[in-house]
Amino acid sequence: MAETRWRIPHRIVTERLILRQYVAEDAAEMSRVTLASKEQLAPFMPWARAEPLPPEERAELLNTFMVEFDEGRDFTMGVFLRETGAYIGGTGFLTHLDKGVLAIGYWIAPDQQGHGYATEAVIALTQVALGLAGAERVEIHHAPDNVKSRAVPQRCGYSYDGRELTLMPGVPDVEPTDMWSATAEHLTSERLATTPRPHAFDAAGQELAWPA
């Protein structure tokens, strides 16, 4: 495995969710859930407009996610219900921003929205980024009219940094995005301070210890 500056767990377990690196066997469920979510995702997430992907393209996409994760370039994860193992969305870290900065992306299938899953995932990822991974700052970027995405950083206690032109994944030109951020200071305030830290595991399944 390539050396990477980021200490990103391969699996993160919260009260109700498992966030983990994709594996090839996720292809069928990923195809089913993303296609069912296309209408709601496509206005805000350009990658969803290409759905449904042919099986060979889905396999290639998952392989890209796995290779990028192992090489420390980007860390794309699936979101699964802890109780049933059902696949309900995607999340993870992007590393293309300034040095020391990780960006969190997320989406939840429409039939699983309204339960706070996106907020639970983002709280866990923020704690991991600032407490384990070595990030100095975490950012969330979303389209200005994506009110559901906007609600997540608000609930997590992020600071709103304003609107600027940003090159979003899957978009050829810069577009306006609203930006939110969190640093170690935010870990001492609601809801990041009051939510128990998740359990985090490496590629071998060993649980990672949080700093004292």
Phi, psi and omega in degrees: 000140181290151176287140178221148180284340185268134177259079184262124176295150175278340179214133180233126184244122177253189181302319186237353189233159165237123175251123184210162174300141177292154170232163184302328182290353178279355190303311185296313181291324177298317179298314182296313185287320180292323178294318179295337183262357190304314185300321181279329184275324190304322180298335186245339184234098187304329181299332182290340182290342179276353179290145002275140176277142172298153183307321182292326177287325175298316179297320179294320179297314179297321178297320177299315178302316183293318180294314179300321179297311182294329181270359176075025180270305171221161186230080181273132184231155170268155176250124184231145175288131183296322186287320186248342185081004182294139178278125184232002179164192183224156179201197177131186183246138170252145187243013188277000183274197182297160178304134179086004184243132170246141176251139179256130171245159182196150168205147179233138179305140184306323182284357178246005180281161179092003180250002180080017183293319180296318178297317180299318179294316183292322176301313180298315181294324178294316177299318179295313183301314186272338184255338182235319193281340180098012179281145174267341185204143176239138181235152170233130178239138178210159177298141184303329182266008177271084188291330179291319177293323180299323184295333185293304178298330176298313181294329183277356178084019177292160174267138177275125184257358178107189184244136177208171178277127185224146174272105182273153178303132178084003181245128184288335183236159178294146179222158177295136174221148172271138186242137177230153181213159174217146176232183181304329179299326181292339181293347181265001183239168177303148344267003182292327183281331187263352178268126179304142178294146181286166169275135184233139186228144178275185184297334180272359180088006179278134180287137180272139180274135175282147175299148180294000000 
